[in-house]
Amino acid sequence: MEAAGCPNLSDFFPAFAGADLQGCRRRAAKVFARLHRVFDAEIYQRQHGREAGEPGRNDSLDLLLDAGESDNNGTAAMLDHGTLRTMLTDIFSAGSDTSSSTVEWVMTELLRNPESMTKVCNELAAVIGSGRIVEESEIGRLPYLQAVIKETFRLHPPAPLLLPRQAEMATKRMGYTIPKGGRVLINVWAMGRDANAWSEPEKFMPGRFLTREVDFKGGDFELIPFGV
């Protein structure tokens, strides 16, 4: 993530794009090459196991491998090896850094706010008990923990800007003219701290989500850490 997200002069001065003056592309290429070797090893191991008749795991990789096989009628495979590798890279990149950074910010905010930490601990003790891992099916019984996660997403989204969108034609939105081919970036960091949408936006207040029906799955535009 550091290699892919480092500031690049080429982003600001397109004339230098071919030079790679800072070596950003070279560093990113080396990192992705190492990552691809790991994925290739897992793909080949799984393919050999399938050829040897080993039982499948019915996980995401098995489903992708199924899509990459030709059917009995000779229909061409839907996914080639390069596409499969790219999909695994997207899943890994999007699912690893976002999860780890969110957990870090949750713990940071709870340490900064002992009252919230106490409420989370009390809820877990009352609902789950001690010495047991929380199961996904039990998360619905932990409203305050869910509120803590939402409040963390509000203050510290996985990325401050969503993926850019490009206008297919000239259009006007909210008084702004977006030319054809223009790119639009949505600042979710600023949206989460907008006083017009949130009371005391700079404060960590999970309780605001106990009385407010807002989710982060894309249906409520004031909280869209992963887009819509």
N, C-alpha and C positions, 0 to 999 in steps of 0.2 A: 504494500500500500504506500510506503514511503517513496519507493522508486516511481510508482505511477502518478503520485500526487505532488511531486516536487515542483516548485515554481520553474517555469520554462520560458526563457526569453522568446522562443519561437511563437508562443501564444500571444505575445504583445507586438512582436515584430516579425510578421510572416515572411519577410524577405530573407530572414535567417533560418527558416525552417529546414532547409536542406543541409545546413552546416552542422546541426546538433552541437552547438558550441559548448554546452555544459555537460554533454555526454549523457543526458537524461534517457534518450532512446536506447543507447547502448547498455546502460545499467538495467533498464526495464527489460530489455531483451534477454539479458543474462538471467535475471530472476525468473522470468516466465519460462525460459528453457529448462531451468532446474525443476520448476513446478510441473512442466509437461512431462519430464522424465518420470516423476513420481506417478502421475496419472497414467502414463503409458504402461508402467509396470503393473499397476492394479488392473488396467483394462486387459492386458495380455494374460495375466494370471486368471482373471475371471473367465476369459474366453477359453483358455485351455481346460479349466475346470468344467465348463459346459460341454466341451467336446469329449471329455472323459466321462460324462454322465453324472457328474456330481450334482446334488440337489441345489436348486437356486435359492437365493436369499430373499427374493421378492422385494428388493430395495430399489432405489432410484437407478442405480447402475444397471441392474438387470432389466428394468423397463426400457432404458435407453438402448441396451444391447439388443433387446427384442425388436425395437424399431429400426435397428441397423442391419437386420437380417432380411434377406430376400424371402418371399413367401413361396409356397409350393407351386404357384402358377408362374413363377419366374419374374414376378414384379420386382423392380429394382428396390434396393434398400433405401429407406427414408433418410438414414444418417450415415455418412461416411466417417472414417476415423478422425479426420480433422475437425469435423463439426462436433463430434462427440467430445473430443478433447476441449474444444472451445466452450461447450456447455458446462462441462465440469469446472473449468476455470472460472466461469461466471458465477456458478453456484458457490464455489469455495471462496472466491473473493468477496462476494456480497454477504455471505453467511458467517464468515469468521471474524473479520475486523469489526463489523457492526455489532455483533453479539458481545465481543470482549470489551469494546469501548463503552457499550451501554451498561454492562455489569460494573465496570470501573466507576462510571458516573453515579450509578445507584449507590454504591458503597460510599463514594465521596460525599454525596448529599446526605446520606443517613448519618455519617460521622459528623458532619457539620450541624445536623439537626437531631440531637439526642432524643427529643420527644417523639419524632417520627420513628426513630430506631426502636424505641420502647414499644410503640404501638404495633409495629411489624412483628416484633418478637412475641408480644402477647397474643396477637392473632394466630401466629404459627403454633404457639404452645397450646392454645385453646382448640384449634381446628385439627392440627396435624399431630401434635404431641412431640416428644423428644425421641431422638435416635432413629428417625425415619425420614426418608427422602420424599419430597413432595412429588406426587404424580401429576401428570398433565390434566387428568380428569378432575383433580381437586382444586385447580386454580380458580374455578368459578366460586368456590367457597371462601376465597381470600380477597374480599373487596378492597381492603386497605392496601394490600400488596400490589394489586392491580393499579390502584390509584398512584402508588409510588412510581411504578413503571411509567405510567402515562405522564406524570409530572416530570420525570426525568427526560422523557422524549420531548416534552415541551421546551425545557430549558437547554437540553443538550441532544439535539437530533443527531443520528449517525453521521450525517453530512450536512453542512450549513446550506448548501445549494442542491436542489434536485437536478436530475439529469436534464440537459438542455432540450428544448423543443424548437423545431424549426418551422416557420410559417410556410405553407405551401402556396399561399397567395397573400396579397396585401390585405390587411384587415385592421379594424379599429376596435380597441377594447379600453373601456374606462377612460376615454379621452386621449388615449395614446394610439399613434399610428405605427403598426408593425409592418415593415415592408416585406415583400416576398423574399424568402430566403433568410429573413432575419431570425436570429436565435433569441430565445427567451429563457432566462434562468429564474427559478422561483426560490426566493430566500426564505426557507422554512425557519431558519434561526431567528430572523426578525419577526416572522409571523407569531412565533411562540412567545415573543416578548412585547407584543403589540398591546398597548394599554386600552385600545378600543375593543379588544376581544377578551382580555384577561384583567381581572382586578389584581393590583399589586404584582405585576408580571415578573418583577425581579426576585420575588420571594419564592422559596420552595414550600409549597402548600399543597400536599397531596389531597387534603380534605376537599378541595374544590371539585374533585372528580367524584366524590361520594354523592353529591347532590346535582351533578350535571351529567347528562347522558351524552358523552363524547367518547368516540373510539378513535384508534389510530390506524384503522384499516382503509382509509381513503374516502369514507362517506361524509366526514365532518371536516370542512375545509380549514377550520382554525387549528387543526392538529393533523398534519399529513407528513410525518417524518419519512415515510416511504413512498410518497407520491399518491396519486389517485388512480 
